[in-house]
Amino acid sequence: MSQDKKPADRHIIEKIAEVPAVALDSTVAKTEQLARSLPKAKTIKKTKQYWNVLGPGLTTGASDDDPSGIATYSQAGAQYGFGLLWLSTFTFPLMAIVQEMCARIGIVTGRGLAGNIRAHFSRRVLYICTLLLFAANAFNIGADLGAMAKAVQLLKPELSFGLIVISFAALSILLQIYLPYARYARYLKWLALILLAYVVSALLAHLDWSAVFQKAFVPTIHWSKEQLILITAILGTTISPYLFFWQTSQEVENQIQEGKKSLASRQGSSKREIKSMRIDVWSGMLLSNLVMFFIIAAAGAILFPAGITQIHSAAEAAEALRPFAGNATFWLFALGIIGTGLLAIPVLAGSSSYAVSESLRWQGGLNRKLKQAHAFYGILIISVLIGLAINFLDIDPIKALIYAAVVNGIVAPVILALIVIISSNKKIMGDWVNRRRTTWLGWMVTSLMVLAGAAAIFSLFG
């Protein structure tokens, strides 16, 4: 057999992995070709420059609106109308501040978050947090895979649930392992735009905008057990540990992609890099919270008045909207579930791989090929397989999300505290140490998540 001829098994796997990537690559290439053919007006040029700045912040923010998050936001609107809309405006700056600290840590230190925690804190704390993160992410992956399969069945009822779940799990694994990182990151960036489906679906619902904006900025809390659980669920799904690890590691991956292979070459930063990072992060978190806003608004305007107050999954939300908002809203909602799942599952599995690999000093990263990082990709595969198994072990997906929420409620405040301490340490961060206001706000978010975690645990088990 000639040297340039690939082994049959490798050839088959590669071809299977290439099918969705080739289609997406063709779409992206045609879009970029169209953009180049447009007149080079100043506005178009600025838009292109802005798009080029976007990266890890955009994909991190978009991945936060995964199918389980969509279900949570839909339940908020269905149960309380516009009453909890204010949470979308309240969480935006808090989420952005936390993710900016994470991104700055990655850019300045050249290490992922777990690598920084390992270098400066007790390894026991790191190992416990990493183990809990892995467990929570696996539960979340399972719930998201199930939600995506249900969404496909809404569109094609004759398809087998098991086959769909297995297909999505395999697709996610193959794309992360066999796609070059630069192309993979570009696809995630374009995939983030699927979230605009929820903005359009809400606009098609003909909202009462005066009522919407009246509730968007004025907090209302009834102090009931049910509402407190829902508020803590929303806080937990927007300020979540897997986002911290993914954001930091992706900043490092981008540096490696730019040719900064050694730790020394990645350390330090420039004003230009920090400015670009802030635009990226705040844009991503704005998109994330904007989508939350429109999902709550759509459910609040359509389901709440109709007396449909219990939504247990994203697919159930799409199905409930159909009789009242029409086929267009239904299709956009259902397709959005599939798209956000394809974006979120790699982020969930990838964040677990980064955390475990950095904690144990393994060679890892999506920039590396499979043969160069067996352990890293092994954790990624195991995470998805556990999530896949949840859908066949008769485990209630809602309970799986509750378990994930409880675990995140325990882990998030600890990780947040470590993030604030690291980003406030001048010896570690140099000239890019936190400003006093940022540190104060960081501790405020940490305190809030302590209260949210305690409330969730007390409400569920008290």
C-alpha positions as CSV (number, residue, x, y, z in Angstrom):
1,M,0.0,0.0,0.0
2,S,1.5,3.4,-1.0
3,Q,2.4,5.8,1.8
4,D,-0.1,8.5,0.6
5,K,-3.0,6.0,0.8
6,K,-4.9,6.2,4.0
7,P,-6.0,3.1,6.0
8,A,-9.6,2.1,5.3
9,D,-10.8,2.6,8.9
10,R,-9.2,6.1,9.2
11,H,-10.6,7.0,5.8
12,I,-14.1,6.1,6.7
13,I,-14.0,7.9,10.1
14,E,-12.6,11.0,8.4
15,K,-15.2,10.9,5.7
16,I,-18.0,10.6,8.2
17,A,-16.6,13.5,10.2
18,E,-16.2,15.6,7.1
19,V,-19.8,15.5,5.9
20,P,-21.3,18.2,8.2
21,A,-18.1,20.2,8.1
22,V,-17.9,20.3,4.3
23,A,-21.5,21.5,4.2
24,L,-20.9,24.2,6.8
25,D,-17.6,25.2,5.2
26,S,-19.3,25.7,1.9
27,T,-22.0,27.8,3.4
28,V,-19.4,30.0,5.3
29,A,-17.2,30.3,2.2
30,K,-20.2,31.5,0.1
31,T,-21.3,33.9,2.8
32,E,-17.7,35.4,3.0
33,Q,-17.5,35.5,-0.8
34,L,-20.8,37.5,-0.9
35,A,-19.5,39.8,1.8
36,R,-16.4,40.5,-0.3
37,S,-18.5,41.3,-3.4
38,L,-20.5,44.0,-1.5
39,P,-19.4,47.6,-1.9
40,K,-16.6,48.5,0.5
41,A,-18.6,51.2,2.3
42,K,-17.4,52.5,5.6
43,T,-20.2,50.8,7.6
44,I,-19.5,47.4,5.9
45,K,-15.8,47.7,6.7
46,K,-16.5,48.5,10.3
47,T,-19.0,45.6,10.6
48,K,-16.4,43.2,9.1
49,Q,-13.8,44.5,11.6
50,Y,-16.2,44.0,14.5
51,W,-17.0,40.5,13.3
52,N,-13.3,39.6,13.1
53,V,-12.8,40.8,16.7
54,L,-15.5,38.4,18.0
55,G,-14.4,34.9,19.0
56,P,-14.3,33.1,22.4
57,G,-16.6,35.6,24.1
58,L,-19.2,35.2,21.4
59,T,-19.2,31.4,21.4
60,T,-19.1,31.3,25.3
61,G,-22.1,33.6,25.6
62,A,-24.0,31.8,22.9
63,S,-23.3,28.3,24.5
64,D,-24.9,29.6,27.7
65,D,-28.3,29.5,25.9
66,D,-28.3,25.8,25.6
67,P,-31.5,23.7,25.4
68,S,-31.7,23.3,29.2
69,G,-31.3,27.1,29.5
70,I,-34.1,27.6,26.9
71,A,-36.4,25.4,28.9
72,T,-35.6,27.4,32.1
73,Y,-36.3,30.7,30.4
74,S,-39.5,29.3,28.8
75,Q,-40.7,28.2,32.2
76,A,-40.0,31.6,33.7
77,G,-42.2,33.3,31.0
78,A,-44.9,30.6,31.1
79,Q,-45.3,30.7,34.9
80,Y,-44.8,34.4,35.6
81,G,-45.5,36.2,32.4
82,F,-43.2,39.2,32.1
83,G,-42.5,39.2,35.9
84,L,-39.0,37.8,35.6
85,L,-37.8,39.7,32.5
86,W,-35.7,41.9,34.8
87,L,-33.3,39.0,35.3
88,S,-32.1,39.3,31.7
89,T,-31.0,42.9,32.3
90,F,-29.7,42.2,35.9
91,T,-27.5,39.3,34.9
92,F,-25.9,40.9,31.8
93,P,-23.3,43.1,33.5
94,L,-22.6,40.5,36.2
95,M,-22.0,37.7,33.7
96,A,-19.9,40.0,31.5
97,I,-17.7,41.1,34.4
98,V,-17.0,37.5,35.4
99,Q,-16.2,36.3,31.9
100,E,-14.0,39.3,31.3
101,M,-11.9,38.4,34.4
102,C,-11.7,34.8,33.0
103,A,-10.6,36.0,29.6
104,R,-8.1,38.4,31.0
105,I,-6.6,35.6,33.2
106,G,-6.1,33.4,30.1
107,I,-4.6,36.2,27.9
108,V,-2.2,37.5,30.6
109,T,-1.0,34.3,32.2
110,G,-1.1,32.1,29.1
111,R,-2.7,29.3,31.1
112,G,-6.2,28.0,31.5
113,L,-8.2,28.6,34.6
114,A,-7.5,25.1,36.1
115,G,-3.8,25.6,35.4
116,N,-3.8,28.9,37.3
117,I,-5.7,27.4,40.2
118,R,-3.2,24.5,40.3
119,A,-0.3,27.0,40.3
120,H,-1.5,29.2,43.1
121,F,-3.9,27.2,45.4
122,S,-4.5,23.9,47.1
123,R,-4.7,21.1,44.6
124,R,-7.3,19.3,46.8
125,V,-9.6,22.3,46.2
126,L,-8.9,22.1,42.5
127,Y,-9.5,18.3,42.2
128,I,-12.8,18.5,44.1
129,C,-14.1,21.4,41.9
130,T,-12.9,19.6,38.7
131,L,-14.7,16.4,39.7
132,L,-17.9,18.2,40.5
133,L,-17.6,20.2,37.3
134,F,-17.2,17.0,35.3
135,A,-20.3,15.5,36.9
136,A,-22.5,18.6,36.4
137,N,-21.4,18.9,32.8
138,A,-22.2,15.3,32.0
139,F,-25.7,15.7,33.4
140,N,-26.1,18.8,31.4
141,I,-24.9,17.1,28.2
142,G,-27.4,14.3,28.7
143,A,-30.3,16.8,29.1
144,D,-29.2,18.7,26.1
145,L,-28.8,15.6,23.9
146,G,-32.3,14.5,24.9
147,A,-33.8,18.0,24.2
148,M,-32.2,18.1,20.7
149,A,-33.6,14.7,19.9
150,K,-37.1,15.7,21.0
151,A,-36.8,18.8,18.9
152,V,-35.9,16.7,15.8
153,Q,-38.9,14.5,16.6
154,L,-41.2,17.6,16.6
155,L,-40.1,18.2,13.0
156,K,-39.8,14.5,12.0
157,P,-41.9,12.4,14.4
158,E,-41.1,9.1,12.6
159,L,-37.4,9.2,13.5
160,S,-36.2,7.1,16.4
161,F,-35.3,9.0,19.6
162,G,-32.4,6.7,20.3
163,L,-30.9,7.0,16.9
164,I,-31.1,10.8,17.0
165,V,-29.4,11.0,20.4
166,I,-26.6,8.6,19.3
167,S,-26.1,10.6,16.0
168,F,-25.8,13.9,17.8
169,A,-23.4,12.5,20.4
170,A,-21.2,11.0,17.6
171,L,-21.3,14.2,15.5
172,S,-20.2,16.3,18.5
173,I,-17.3,14.0,19.3
174,L,-16.1,13.6,15.7
175,L,-16.2,17.4,15.0
176,Q,-14.1,18.2,18.0
177,I,-11.6,15.5,17.4
178,Y,-11.1,15.6,13.6
179,L,-11.7,19.3,12.7
180,P,-8.7,21.6,12.8
181,Y,-9.1,24.1,15.6
182,A,-9.1,27.2,13.4
183,R,-12.0,25.9,11.3
184,Y,-13.8,24.5,14.3
185,A,-13.7,27.8,16.1
186,R,-15.0,29.6,13.0
187,Y,-17.9,27.2,12.8
188,L,-18.8,27.8,16.4
189,K,-18.8,31.5,15.8
190,W,-21.2,31.2,12.9
191,L,-23.3,28.7,14.7
192,A,-23.8,31.3,17.5
193,L,-26.0,33.3,15.1
194,I,-28.7,30.5,15.4
195,L,-29.7,32.3,18.6
196,L,-31.2,35.1,16.5
197,A,-34.0,32.6,15.7
198,Y,-35.4,33.3,19.2
199,V,-35.3,37.0,18.6
200,V,-37.3,36.6,15.4
201,S,-39.7,34.1,17.0
202,A,-40.5,36.6,19.7
203,L,-41.0,39.4,17.2
204,L,-43.4,37.2,15.3
205,A,-45.5,36.8,18.5
206,H,-46.6,40.5,18.3
207,L,-45.6,41.4,21.9
208,D,-47.1,44.3,23.9
209,W,-43.8,46.2,24.1
210,S,-45.0,48.8,26.6
211,A,-45.7,45.9,29.1
212,V,-42.5,44.2,28.2
213,F,-40.3,47.2,28.9
214,Q,-42.2,48.1,32.0
215,K,-41.2,44.7,33.5
216,A,-37.7,44.6,32.0
217,F,-36.0,47.0,34.5
218,V,-38.1,46.8,37.6
219,P,-37.4,43.7,39.8
220,T,-40.5,41.9,41.2
221,I,-40.1,39.0,43.6
222,H,-42.9,37.1,45.2
223,W,-40.7,35.2,47.7
224,S,-42.5,31.9,47.0
225,K,-40.5,28.7,47.0
226,E,-41.3,28.0,43.4
227,Q,-40.1,31.5,42.2
228,L,-36.9,31.3,44.3
229,I,-36.1,28.0,42.7
230,L,-36.7,29.4,39.3
231,I,-34.6,32.5,40.0
232,T,-31.7,30.4,41.3
233,A,-32.0,28.2,38.2
234,I,-31.7,31.2,35.9
235,L,-28.7,32.5,37.9
236,G,-27.1,29.1,37.8
237,T,-27.6,28.7,34.0
238,T,-26.2,32.2,33.2
239,I,-23.3,32.3,35.6
240,S,-22.1,28.7,35.3
241,P,-18.6,27.1,36.0
242,Y,-18.2,25.5,32.6
243,L,-18.3,29.0,31.0
244,F,-15.4,30.1,33.2
245,F,-13.1,27.2,32.2
246,W,-14.0,27.4,28.5
247,Q,-13.5,31.1,28.2
248,T,-10.1,31.1,29.7
249,S,-8.9,28.0,27.8
250,Q,-10.2,29.4,24.5
251,E,-8.2,32.6,24.9
252,V,-5.1,30.4,25.4
253,E,-6.0,28.3,22.3
254,N,-6.3,31.5,20.2
255,Q,-2.8,32.5,21.4
256,I,-1.4,29.1,20.4
257,Q,-3.1,29.5,17.0
258,E,-1.3,32.8,16.6
259,G,2.0,30.9,17.0
260,K,2.6,31.5,20.7
261,K,3.5,27.8,21.5
262,S,5.4,28.3,24.8
263,L,4.0,29.6,28.1
264,A,6.6,32.4,28.2
265,S,5.6,33.7,24.8
266,R,1.9,33.8,25.9
267,Q,2.4,35.7,29.1
268,G,1.6,39.4,29.2
269,S,-0.7,41.4,26.9
270,S,-1.2,44.7,25.1
271,K,-3.9,47.4,25.2
272,R,-5.1,46.3,21.8
273,E,-5.5,42.7,22.9
274,I,-7.4,43.6,26.0
275,K,-9.6,46.0,24.2
276,S,-10.5,43.4,21.5
277,M,-11.2,40.9,24.3
278,R,-13.6,43.2,26.1
279,I,-15.5,43.9,22.9
280,D,-15.7,40.2,22.3
281,V,-16.8,39.2,25.8
282,W,-19.4,42.0,26.3
283,S,-20.8,41.3,22.9
284,G,-21.2,37.6,23.6
285,M,-22.8,38.2,27.0
286,L,-25.1,40.8,25.5
287,L,-26.3,38.2,22.9
288,S,-26.8,35.6,25.6
289,N,-28.9,37.8,27.8
290,L,-30.8,39.3,24.8
291,V,-31.9,35.8,23.8
292,M,-32.9,35.1,27.4
293,F,-35.0,38.3,27.3
294,F,-36.8,37.3,24.1
295,I,-37.5,33.7,25.2
296,I,-39.0,34.9,28.5
297,A,-41.0,37.6,26.6
298,A,-42.3,35.2,24.0
299,A,-43.4,32.6,26.6
300,G,-44.8,35.3,28.8
301,A,-46.8,36.8,26.0
302,I,-48.2,33.6,24.5
303,L,-48.2,30.7,27.1
304,F,-48.9,32.6,30.3
305,P,-52.2,34.2,29.1
306,A,-53.3,30.9,27.7
307,G,-52.9,29.2,31.2
308,I,-49.9,27.0,30.1
309,T,-47.7,27.5,33.2
310,Q,-45.6,24.3,33.3
311,I,-42.9,23.8,30.7
312,H,-40.5,20.9,31.4
313,S,-38.3,21.0,28.3
314,A,-37.3,23.3,25.4
315,A,-39.2,21.0,22.9
316,E,-42.3,21.2,25.1
317,A,-42.0,25.0,24.9
318,A,-41.8,24.9,21.1
319,E,-44.8,22.6,20.8
320,A,-46.9,24.7,23.3
321,L,-46.2,27.9,21.2
322,R,-47.3,26.4,17.9
323,P,-51.1,26.7,18.3
324,F,-50.9,30.3,19.5
325,A,-47.9,31.8,17.6
326,G,-48.1,29.7,14.3
327,N,-45.8,27.5,12.4
328,A,-43.0,30.1,11.8
329,T,-42.4,30.6,15.6
330,F,-42.6,26.8,16.2
331,W,-40.0,26.0,13.5
332,L,-37.7,28.8,14.6
333,F,-37.9,27.6,18.2
334,A,-37.4,24.0,17.3
335,L,-34.5,24.7,15.0
336,G,-32.9,26.9,17.6
337,I,-32.9,24.0,20.1
338,I,-31.0,21.9,17.7
339,G,-28.5,24.6,16.8
340,T,-27.8,25.7,20.4
341,G,-27.3,22.1,21.4
342,L,-24.7,21.6,18.7
343,L,-22.9,24.7,20.1
344,A,-23.3,23.9,23.8
345,I,-22.4,20.3,24.0
346,P,-18.8,20.8,22.6
347,V,-18.4,23.7,25.1
348,L,-19.6,21.5,28.1
349,A,-17.5,18.5,27.1
350,G,-14.5,20.7,26.2
351,S,-14.6,22.6,29.5
352,S,-14.4,19.3,31.3
353,S,-11.5,18.2,29.2
354,Y,-9.6,21.4,29.8
355,A,-10.2,21.4,33.6
356,V,-9.2,17.8,34.1
357,S,-6.1,18.0,31.8
358,E,-4.8,21.2,33.3
359,S,-5.5,19.8,36.8
360,L,-3.4,16.7,36.1
361,R,-0.8,18.3,33.9
362,W,-1.8,16.3,30.8
363,Q,-1.0,17.4,27.3
364,G,-4.3,18.7,25.9
365,G,-6.1,21.3,23.9
366,L,-8.3,21.3,20.7
367,N,-5.2,22.6,18.8
368,R,-3.6,19.1,19.3
369,K,-4.4,16.1,17.1
370,L,-5.9,12.9,18.6
371,K,-2.6,11.0,18.8
372,Q,-1.0,14.0,20.6
373,A,-3.6,14.3,23.4
374,H,-5.3,10.9,24.0
375,A,-6.2,11.7,27.7
376,F,-7.7,15.1,26.8
377,Y,-9.9,13.7,24.1
378,G,-10.6,10.7,26.3
379,I,-12.3,12.9,28.9
380,L,-14.2,14.7,26.2
381,I,-15.5,11.3,24.8
382,I,-16.3,10.0,28.3
383,S,-18.3,13.2,29.1
384,V,-20.5,12.8,26.0
385,L,-20.9,9.1,26.5
386,I,-22.1,9.6,30.1
387,G,-24.6,12.2,28.8
388,L,-25.7,9.7,26.1
389,A,-26.2,7.0,28.7
390,I,-28.4,9.2,30.8
391,N,-30.9,9.1,27.9
392,F,-31.1,5.3,28.1
393,L,-31.0,4.7,31.8
394,D,-34.5,5.9,32.6
395,I,-33.1,9.0,34.5
396,D,-35.5,11.8,34.4
397,P,-33.8,14.6,32.4
398,I,-35.4,17.2,34.6
399,K,-33.9,15.5,37.7
400,A,-30.6,15.4,35.9
401,L,-30.7,19.2,35.4
402,I,-31.7,19.6,39.1
403,Y,-28.6,17.6,40.1
404,A,-26.5,19.7,37.8
405,A,-27.9,22.9,39.2
406,V,-27.2,21.7,42.8
407,V,-23.6,20.8,41.9
408,N,-23.1,24.1,40.1
409,G,-24.5,25.9,43.1
410,I,-21.8,24.3,45.2
411,V,-18.9,24.8,42.7
412,A,-19.7,28.2,41.2
413,P,-19.0,30.3,44.4
414,V,-15.7,28.5,45.1
415,I,-14.5,29.0,41.5
416,L,-15.7,32.6,41.4
417,A,-13.8,33.4,44.6
418,L,-10.6,31.9,43.1
419,I,-11.2,33.9,39.8
420,V,-11.5,37.2,41.8
421,I,-8.4,36.4,43.9
422,I,-6.3,35.5,40.8
423,S,-7.4,38.5,38.7
424,S,-6.8,40.9,41.7
425,N,-3.3,39.7,42.3
426,K,-0.7,42.1,40.8
427,K,2.1,39.5,41.0
428,I,0.0,37.2,38.7
429,M,-1.7,39.8,36.5
430,G,0.9,42.6,36.3
431,D,-0.5,45.7,34.7
432,W,-3.8,44.0,33.9
433,V,-4.8,43.4,37.5
434,N,-8.4,44.1,38.4
435,R,-9.5,47.7,39.0
436,R,-10.9,48.1,42.5
437,R,-14.5,48.4,41.1
438,T,-14.1,45.2,39.2
439,T,-12.9,43.3,42.3
440,W,-15.8,44.7,44.3
441,L,-18.3,43.6,41.7
442,G,-16.6,40.2,41.5
443,W,-17.1,39.7,45.2
444,M,-20.7,40.8,44.9
445,V,-21.4,38.2,42.2
446,T,-19.6,35.6,44.3
447,S,-21.8,36.5,47.3
448,L,-24.9,36.4,45.1
449,M,-24.0,32.9,43.9
450,V,-23.4,31.7,47.5
451,L,-27.0,32.8,48.3
452,A,-28.4,31.3,45.1
453,G,-26.7,28.0,45.7
454,A,-27.8,27.9,49.4
455,A,-31.4,28.8,48.3
456,A,-31.4,26.1,45.7
457,I,-30.2,23.4,48.0
458,F,-32.6,24.5,50.8
459,S,-35.6,24.7,48.5
460,L,-34.9,21.3,47.0
461,F,-34.0,19.4,50.1
462,G,-35.2,21.6,53.0
